[in-house]
Amino acid sequence: MRLARFTSEARSELLAQTAYYETIRKGLGARFRTEIAEGVLICAVAGDYQMPEYWLSRVDR
């Protein structure tokens, strides 16, 4: 089983979103983290406050 790889920006967003979900309900942040895809490079973890397509500058086209 391969783990997901994150850019530094996406890792920060993942940690922030995990903490936020834990404030909503105990265990929800942990559940969120287990749902992250395996074997891919993750460039962004967008919360509700992010503008659409804010992450496009992080991706080589």
HTML snippet that shows the backbone in 3Dmol.js (N, CA, C, O; Angstrom):
<script src="https://3Dmol.org/build/3Dmol-min.js"></script>
<div id="view" style="width:600px;height:400px;position:relative"></div>
<script>
const pdb = `
ATOM      1  N   MET A   1       0.836  -1.168   0.000  1.00  0.00           N
ATOM      2  CA  MET A   1       0.000   0.000   0.000  1.00  0.00           C
ATOM      3  C   MET A   1       0.890   1.244   0.000  1.00  0.00           C
ATOM      4  O   MET A   1       1.775   1.363   0.848  1.00  0.00           O
ATOM      5  N   ARG A   2       0.673   2.164  -0.927  1.00  0.00           N
ATOM      6  CA  ARG A   2       1.452   3.392  -1.018  1.00  0.00           C
ATOM      7  C   ARG A   2       0.726   4.518  -0.295  1.00  0.00           C
ATOM      8  O   ARG A   2      -0.503   4.586  -0.305  1.00  0.00           O
ATOM      9  N   LEU A   3       1.480   5.379   0.316  1.00  0.00           N
ATOM     10  CA  LEU A   3       0.907   6.528   0.994  1.00  0.00           C
ATOM     11  C   LEU A   3       0.786   7.697   0.033  1.00  0.00           C
ATOM     12  O   LEU A   3       1.509   7.782  -0.960  1.00  0.00           O
ATOM     13  N   ALA A   4      -0.131   8.589   0.342  1.00  0.00           N
ATOM     14  CA  ALA A   4      -0.269   9.808  -0.445  1.00  0.00           C
ATOM     15  C   ALA A   4       0.936  10.702  -0.182  1.00  0.00           C
ATOM     16  O   ALA A   4       1.484  10.710   0.920  1.00  0.00           O
ATOM     17  N   ARG A   5       1.342  11.451  -1.195  1.00  0.00           N
ATOM     18  CA  ARG A   5       2.414  12.437  -1.060  1.00  0.00           C
ATOM     19  C   ARG A   5       1.783  13.820  -1.153  1.00  0.00           C
ATOM     20  O   ARG A   5       0.874  14.041  -1.953  1.00  0.00           O
ATOM     21  N   PHE A   6       2.256  14.733  -0.349  1.00  0.00           N
ATOM     22  CA  PHE A   6       1.699  16.084  -0.317  1.00  0.00           C
ATOM     23  C   PHE A   6       2.775  17.111  -0.630  1.00  0.00           C
ATOM     24  O   PHE A   6       3.932  16.947  -0.245  1.00  0.00           O
ATOM     25  N   THR A   7       2.385  18.173  -1.331  1.00  0.00           N
ATOM     26  CA  THR A   7       3.257  19.332  -1.417  1.00  0.00           C
ATOM     27  C   THR A   7       3.241  19.983  -0.042  1.00  0.00           C
ATOM     28  O   THR A   7       2.365  19.682   0.769  1.00  0.00           O
ATOM     29  N   SER A   8       4.187  20.864   0.236  1.00  0.00           N
ATOM     30  CA  SER A   8       4.226  21.505   1.561  1.00  0.00           C
ATOM     31  C   SER A   8       2.968  22.332   1.814  1.00  0.00           C
ATOM     32  O   SER A   8       2.466  22.364   2.938  1.00  0.00           O
ATOM     33  N   GLU A   9       2.456  22.997   0.783  1.00  0.00           N
ATOM     34  CA  GLU A   9       1.232  23.783   0.944  1.00  0.00           C
ATOM     35  C   GLU A   9       0.047  22.888   1.281  1.00  0.00           C
ATOM     36  O   GLU A   9      -0.749  23.204   2.166  1.00  0.00           O
ATOM     37  N   ALA A  10      -0.065  21.776   0.574  1.00  0.00           N
ATOM     38  CA  ALA A  10      -1.179  20.859   0.798  1.00  0.00           C
ATOM     39  C   ALA A  10      -1.090  20.206   2.176  1.00  0.00           C
ATOM     40  O   ALA A  10      -2.115  19.988   2.822  1.00  0.00           O
ATOM     41  N   ARG A  11       0.117  19.893   2.629  1.00  0.00           N
ATOM     42  CA  ARG A  11       0.277  19.307   3.970  1.00  0.00           C
ATOM     43  C   ARG A  11      -0.214  20.278   5.038  1.00  0.00           C
ATOM     44  O   ARG A  11      -0.895  19.870   5.979  1.00  0.00           O
ATOM     45  N   SER A  12       0.122  21.550   4.902  1.00  0.00           N
ATOM     46  CA  SER A  12      -0.353  22.561   5.847  1.00  0.00           C
ATOM     47  C   SER A  12      -1.874  22.656   5.839  1.00  0.00           C
ATOM     48  O   SER A  12      -2.507  22.760   6.889  1.00  0.00           O
ATOM     49  N   GLU A  13      -2.448  22.619   4.647  1.00  0.00           N
ATOM     50  CA  GLU A  13      -3.904  22.669   4.532  1.00  0.00           C
ATOM     51  C   GLU A  13      -4.556  21.434   5.135  1.00  0.00           C
ATOM     52  O   GLU A  13      -5.594  21.534   5.789  1.00  0.00           O
ATOM     53  N   LEU A  14      -3.952  20.271   4.919  1.00  0.00           N
ATOM     54  CA  LEU A  14      -4.479  19.033   5.491  1.00  0.00           C
ATOM     55  C   LEU A  14      -4.510  19.117   7.012  1.00  0.00           C
ATOM     56  O   LEU A  14      -5.510  18.765   7.637  1.00  0.00           O
ATOM     57  N   LEU A  15      -3.419  19.581   7.605  1.00  0.00           N
ATOM     58  CA  LEU A  15      -3.370  19.689   9.061  1.00  0.00           C
ATOM     59  C   LEU A  15      -4.398  20.690   9.583  1.00  0.00           C
ATOM     60  O   LEU A  15      -5.037  20.452  10.609  1.00  0.00           O
ATOM     61  N   ALA A  16      -4.554  21.799   8.881  1.00  0.00           N
ATOM     62  CA  ALA A  16      -5.538  22.801   9.292  1.00  0.00           C
ATOM     63  C   ALA A  16      -6.961  22.262   9.188  1.00  0.00           C
ATOM     64  O   ALA A  16      -7.766  22.461  10.097  1.00  0.00           O
ATOM     65  N   GLN A  17      -7.272  21.588   8.097  1.00  0.00           N
ATOM     66  CA  GLN A  17      -8.618  21.037   7.926  1.00  0.00           C
ATOM     67  C   GLN A  17      -8.893  19.926   8.934  1.00  0.00           C
ATOM     68  O   GLN A  17     -10.005  19.818   9.451  1.00  0.00           O
ATOM     69  N   THR A  18      -7.886  19.098   9.215  1.00  0.00           N
ATOM     70  CA  THR A  18      -8.048  18.034  10.204  1.00  0.00           C
ATOM     71  C   THR A  18      -8.376  18.633  11.564  1.00  0.00           C
ATOM     72  O   THR A  18      -9.284  18.161  12.249  1.00  0.00           O
ATOM     73  N   ALA A  19      -7.643  19.666  11.958  1.00  0.00           N
ATOM     74  CA  ALA A  19      -7.894  20.328  13.243  1.00  0.00           C
ATOM     75  C   ALA A  19      -9.290  20.941  13.270  1.00  0.00           C
ATOM     76  O   ALA A  19      -9.994  20.852  14.276  1.00  0.00           O
ATOM     77  N   TYR A  20      -9.684  21.561  12.165  1.00  0.00           N
ATOM     78  CA  TYR A  20     -11.025  22.160  12.091  1.00  0.00           C
ATOM     79  C   TYR A  20     -12.113  21.101  12.269  1.00  0.00           C
ATOM     80  O   TYR A  20     -13.042  21.294  13.054  1.00  0.00           O
ATOM     81  N   TYR A  21     -12.004  19.988  11.548  1.00  0.00           N
ATOM     82  CA  TYR A  21     -13.017  18.938  11.662  1.00  0.00           C
ATOM     83  C   TYR A  21     -13.079  18.350  13.065  1.00  0.00           C
ATOM     84  O   TYR A  21     -14.147  17.938  13.517  1.00  0.00           O
ATOM     85  N   GLU A  22     -11.944  18.307  13.756  1.00  0.00           N
ATOM     86  CA  GLU A  22     -11.943  17.827  15.143  1.00  0.00           C
ATOM     87  C   GLU A  22     -12.714  18.763  16.057  1.00  0.00           C
ATOM     88  O   GLU A  22     -13.295  18.320  17.048  1.00  0.00           O
ATOM     89  N   THR A  23     -12.730  20.074  15.732  1.00  0.00           N
ATOM     90  CA  THR A  23     -13.513  21.008  16.552  1.00  0.00           C
ATOM     91  C   THR A  23     -15.006  20.825  16.326  1.00  0.00           C
ATOM     92  O   THR A  23     -15.813  21.135  17.202  1.00  0.00           O
ATOM     93  N   ILE A  24     -15.373  20.325  15.162  1.00  0.00           N
ATOM     94  CA  ILE A  24     -16.780  20.085  14.851  1.00  0.00           C
ATOM     95  C   ILE A  24     -17.291  18.866  15.607  1.00  0.00           C
ATOM     96  O   ILE A  24     -18.351  18.905  16.232  1.00  0.00           O
ATOM     97  N   ARG A  25     -16.523  17.783  15.541  1.00  0.00           N
ATOM     98  CA  ARG A  25     -16.895  16.539  16.220  1.00  0.00           C
ATOM     99  C   ARG A  25     -15.645  15.722  16.483  1.00  0.00           C
ATOM    100  O   ARG A  25     -14.818  15.533  15.591  1.00  0.00           O
ATOM    101  N   LYS A  26     -15.510  15.241  17.697  1.00  0.00           N
ATOM    102  CA  LYS A  26     -14.354  14.425  18.064  1.00  0.00           C
ATOM    103  C   LYS A  26     -14.284  13.206  17.146  1.00  0.00           C
ATOM    104  O   LYS A  26     -15.274  12.497  16.961  1.00  0.00           O
ATOM    105  N   GLY A  27     -13.111  12.973  16.579  1.00  0.00           N
ATOM    106  CA  GLY A  27     -12.894  11.845  15.677  1.00  0.00           C
ATOM    107  C   GLY A  27     -13.147  12.155  14.209  1.00  0.00           C
ATOM    108  O   GLY A  27     -12.740  11.386  13.338  1.00  0.00           O
ATOM    109  N   LEU A  28     -13.811  13.268  13.923  1.00  0.00           N
ATOM    110  CA  LEU A  28     -14.108  13.607  12.525  1.00  0.00           C
ATOM    111  C   LEU A  28     -12.840  13.960  11.757  1.00  0.00           C
ATOM    112  O   LEU A  28     -12.720  13.623  10.579  1.00  0.00           O
ATOM    113  N   GLY A  29     -11.891  14.632  12.405  1.00  0.00           N
ATOM    114  CA  GLY A  29     -10.620  14.950  11.746  1.00  0.00           C
ATOM    115  C   GLY A  29      -9.847  13.700  11.385  1.00  0.00           C
ATOM    116  O   GLY A  29      -9.285  13.604  10.293  1.00  0.00           O
ATOM    117  N   ALA A  30      -9.815  12.734  12.305  1.00  0.00           N
ATOM    118  CA  ALA A  30      -9.129  11.466  12.025  1.00  0.00           C
ATOM    119  C   ALA A  30      -9.813  10.729  10.878  1.00  0.00           C
ATOM    120  O   ALA A  30      -9.147  10.142  10.025  1.00  0.00           O
ATOM    121  N   ARG A  31     -11.111  10.759  10.863  1.00  0.00           N
ATOM    122  CA  ARG A  31     -11.861  10.112   9.774  1.00  0.00           C
ATOM    123  C   ARG A  31     -11.553  10.782   8.433  1.00  0.00           C
ATOM    124  O   ARG A  31     -11.386  10.111   7.414  1.00  0.00           O
ATOM    125  N   PHE A  32     -11.482  12.110   8.451  1.00  0.00           N
ATOM    126  CA  PHE A  32     -11.144  12.861   7.245  1.00  0.00           C
ATOM    127  C   PHE A  32      -9.784  12.424   6.702  1.00  0.00           C
ATOM    128  O   PHE A  32      -9.635  12.200   5.501  1.00  0.00           O
ATOM    129  N   ARG A  33      -8.788  12.302   7.591  1.00  0.00           N
ATOM    130  CA  ARG A  33      -7.440  11.920   7.149  1.00  0.00           C
ATOM    131  C   ARG A  33      -7.398  10.526   6.560  1.00  0.00           C
ATOM    132  O   ARG A  33      -6.618  10.279   5.640  1.00  0.00           O
ATOM    133  N   THR A  34      -8.206   9.609   7.054  1.00  0.00           N
ATOM    134  CA  THR A  34      -8.200   8.251   6.515  1.00  0.00           C
ATOM    135  C   THR A  34      -8.818   8.186   5.125  1.00  0.00           C
ATOM    136  O   THR A  34      -8.608   7.217   4.395  1.00  0.00           O
ATOM    137  N   GLU A  35      -9.569   9.198   4.763  1.00  0.00           N
ATOM    138  CA  GLU A  35     -10.222   9.214   3.450  1.00  0.00           C
ATOM    139  C   GLU A  35      -9.337   9.772   2.348  1.00  0.00           C
ATOM    140  O   GLU A  35      -9.723   9.750   1.180  1.00  0.00           O
ATOM    141  N   ILE A  36      -8.153  10.274   2.698  1.00  0.00           N
ATOM    142  CA  ILE A  36      -7.244  10.826   1.689  1.00  0.00           C
ATOM    143  C   ILE A  36      -6.769   9.699   0.762  1.00  0.00           C
ATOM    144  O   ILE A  36      -6.474   8.590   1.208  1.00  0.00           O
ATOM    145  N   ALA A  37      -6.702  10.008  -0.526  1.00  0.00           N
ATOM    146  CA  ALA A  37      -6.337   9.012  -1.536  1.00  0.00           C
ATOM    147  C   ALA A  37      -4.931   8.476  -1.328  1.00  0.00           C
ATOM    148  O   ALA A  37      -4.073   9.167  -0.778  1.00  0.00           O
ATOM    149  N   GLU A  38      -4.698   7.265  -1.760  1.00  0.00           N
ATOM    150  CA  GLU A  38      -3.386   6.627  -1.677  1.00  0.00           C
ATOM    151  C   GLU A  38      -2.718   6.623  -3.046  1.00  0.00           C
ATOM    152  O   GLU A  38      -3.373   6.478  -4.078  1.00  0.00           O
ATOM    153  N   GLY A  39      -1.411   6.784  -3.028  1.00  0.00           N
ATOM    154  CA  GLY A  39      -0.625   6.654  -4.246  1.00  0.00           C
ATOM    155  C   GLY A  39      -0.743   7.813  -5.211  1.00  0.00           C
ATOM    156  O   GLY A  39      -0.525   7.642  -6.410  1.00  0.00           O
ATOM    157  N   VAL A  40      -1.082   8.984  -4.715  1.00  0.00           N
ATOM    158  CA  VAL A  40      -1.183  10.157  -5.573  1.00  0.00           C
ATOM    159  C   VAL A  40      -0.413  11.312  -4.944  1.00  0.00           C
ATOM    160  O   VAL A  40      -0.088  11.280  -3.758  1.00  0.00           O
ATOM    161  N   LEU A  41      -0.131  12.311  -5.733  1.00  0.00           N
ATOM    162  CA  LEU A  41       0.450  13.549  -5.233  1.00  0.00           C
ATOM    163  C   LEU A  41      -0.685  14.530  -5.005  1.00  0.00           C
ATOM    164  O   LEU A  41      -1.432  14.844  -5.932  1.00  0.00           O
ATOM    165  N   ILE A  42      -0.818  15.008  -3.795  1.00  0.00           N
ATOM    166  CA  ILE A  42      -1.894  15.928  -3.455  1.00  0.00           C
ATOM    167  C   ILE A  42      -1.319  17.336  -3.423  1.00  0.00           C
ATOM    168  O   ILE A  42      -0.367  17.614  -2.694  1.00  0.00           O
ATOM    169  N   CYS A  43      -1.906  18.218  -4.217  1.00  0.00           N
ATOM    170  CA  CYS A  43      -1.411  19.587  -4.341  1.00  0.00           C
ATOM    171  C   CYS A  43      -2.194  20.577  -3.497  1.00  0.00           C
ATOM    172  O   CYS A  43      -1.718  21.682  -3.238  1.00  0.00           O
ATOM    173  N   ALA A  44      -3.398  20.193  -3.061  1.00  0.00           N
ATOM    174  CA  ALA A  44      -4.217  21.108  -2.274  1.00  0.00           C
ATOM    175  C   ALA A  44      -5.258  20.326  -1.495  1.00  0.00           C
ATOM    176  O   ALA A  44      -5.725  19.274  -1.932  1.00  0.00           O
ATOM    177  N   VAL A  45      -5.613  20.856  -0.333  1.00  0.00           N
ATOM    178  CA  VAL A  45      -6.717  20.330   0.464  1.00  0.00           C
ATOM    179  C   VAL A  45      -7.579  21.543   0.783  1.00  0.00           C
ATOM    180  O   VAL A  45      -7.325  22.261   1.751  1.00  0.00           O
ATOM    181  N   ALA A  46      -8.589  21.763  -0.029  1.00  0.00           N
ATOM    182  CA  ALA A  46      -9.369  22.990   0.047  1.00  0.00           C
ATOM    183  C   ALA A  46     -10.451  22.907   1.108  1.00  0.00           C
ATOM    184  O   ALA A  46     -11.207  21.938   1.171  1.00  0.00           O
ATOM    185  N   GLY A  47     -10.512  23.929   1.934  1.00  0.00           N
ATOM    186  CA  GLY A  47     -11.598  24.077   2.884  1.00  0.00           C
ATOM    187  C   GLY A  47     -12.719  24.879   2.251  1.00  0.00           C
ATOM    188  O   GLY A  47     -12.629  25.274   1.089  1.00  0.00           O
ATOM    189  N   ASP A  48     -13.750  25.113   2.997  1.00  0.00           N
ATOM    190  CA  ASP A  48     -14.904  25.854   2.487  1.00  0.00           C
ATOM    191  C   ASP A  48     -14.578  27.301   2.134  1.00  0.00           C
ATOM    192  O   ASP A  48     -15.289  27.920   1.343  1.00  0.00           O
ATOM    193  N   TYR A  49     -13.518  27.841   2.708  1.00  0.00           N
ATOM    194  CA  TYR A  49     -13.189  29.247   2.512  1.00  0.00           C
ATOM    195  C   TYR A  49     -12.310  29.507   1.302  1.00  0.00           C
ATOM    196  O   TYR A  49     -12.043  30.669   0.996  1.00  0.00           O
ATOM    197  N   GLN A  50     -11.848  28.478   0.600  1.00  0.00           N
ATOM    198  CA  GLN A  50     -10.946  28.661  -0.539  1.00  0.00           C
ATOM    199  C   GLN A  50     -11.715  29.062  -1.795  1.00  0.00           C
ATOM    200  O   GLN A  50     -12.841  28.621  -2.024  1.00  0.00           O
ATOM    201  N   MET A  51     -11.084  29.898  -2.589  1.00  0.00           N
ATOM    202  CA  MET A  51     -11.660  30.284  -3.876  1.00  0.00           C
ATOM    203  C   MET A  51     -11.502  29.119  -4.852  1.00  0.00           C
ATOM    204  O   MET A  51     -10.523  28.376  -4.772  1.00  0.00           O
ATOM    205  N   PRO A  52     -12.451  28.952  -5.767  1.00  0.00           N
ATOM    206  CA  PRO A  52     -12.336  27.886  -6.758  1.00  0.00           C
ATOM    207  C   PRO A  52     -11.029  28.023  -7.557  1.00  0.00           C
ATOM    208  O   PRO A  52     -10.620  29.123  -7.929  1.00  0.00           O
ATOM    209  N   GLU A  53     -10.411  26.909  -7.801  1.00  0.00           N
ATOM    210  CA  GLU A  53      -9.200  26.820  -8.614  1.00  0.00           C
ATOM    211  C   GLU A  53      -8.011  27.599  -8.055  1.00  0.00           C
ATOM    212  O   GLU A  53      -7.095  27.933  -8.807  1.00  0.00           O
ATOM    213  N   TYR A  54      -8.003  27.898  -6.748  1.00  0.00           N
ATOM    214  CA  TYR A  54      -6.898  28.628  -6.141  1.00  0.00           C
ATOM    215  C   TYR A  54      -5.582  27.879  -6.255  1.00  0.00           C
ATOM    216  O   TYR A  54      -4.513  28.488  -6.201  1.00  0.00           O
ATOM    217  N   TRP A  55      -5.648  26.586  -6.409  1.00  0.00           N
ATOM    218  CA  TRP A  55      -4.480  25.712  -6.386  1.00  0.00           C
ATOM    219  C   TRP A  55      -3.823  25.523  -7.748  1.00  0.00           C
ATOM    220  O   TRP A  55      -2.763  24.901  -7.826  1.00  0.00           O
ATOM    221  N   LEU A  56      -4.403  26.026  -8.799  1.00  0.00           N
ATOM    222  CA  LEU A  56      -3.897  25.767 -10.152  1.00  0.00           C
ATOM    223  C   LEU A  56      -2.441  26.202 -10.338  1.00  0.00           C
ATOM    224  O   LEU A  56      -1.717  25.594 -11.127  1.00  0.00           O
ATOM    225  N   SER A  57      -2.009  27.225  -9.639  1.00  0.00           N
ATOM    226  CA  SER A  57      -0.621  27.676  -9.792  1.00  0.00           C
ATOM    227  C   SER A  57       0.381  26.677  -9.230  1.00  0.00           C
ATOM    228  O   SER A  57       1.577  26.796  -9.498  1.00  0.00           O
ATOM    229  N   ARG A  58      -0.074  25.703  -8.462  1.00  0.00           N
ATOM    230  CA  ARG A  58       0.796  24.697  -7.874  1.00  0.00           C
ATOM    231  C   ARG A  58       1.067  23.521  -8.802  1.00  0.00           C
ATOM    232  O   ARG A  58       1.916  22.681  -8.501  1.00  0.00           O
ATOM    233  N   VAL A  59       0.369  23.449  -9.906  1.00  0.00           N
ATOM    234  CA  VAL A  59       0.429  22.290 -10.794  1.00  0.00           C
ATOM    235  C   VAL A  59       1.145  22.652 -12.087  1.00  0.00           C
ATOM    236  O   VAL A  59       0.836  23.668 -12.709  1.00  0.00           O
ATOM    237  N   ASP A  60       2.096  21.825 -12.488  1.00  0.00           N
ATOM    238  CA  ASP A  60       2.732  22.011 -13.797  1.00  0.00           C
ATOM    239  C   ASP A  60       1.747  21.581 -14.860  1.00  0.00           C
ATOM    240  O   ASP A  60       1.122  20.524 -14.759  1.00  0.00           O
ATOM    241  N   ARG A  61       1.615  22.393 -15.863  1.00  0.00           N
ATOM    242  CA  ARG A  61       0.673  22.048 -16.951  1.00  0.00           C
ATOM    243  C   ARG A  61       1.404  21.630 -18.178  1.00  0.00           C
ATOM    244  O   ARG A  61       0.780  21.305 -19.188  1.00  0.00           O
TER     245      ARG A  61
END
`;
const viewer = $3Dmol.createViewer("view");
viewer.addModel(pdb, "pdb");
viewer.setStyle({}, {cartoon: {color: "spectrum"}});
viewer.zoomTo();
viewer.render();
</script>
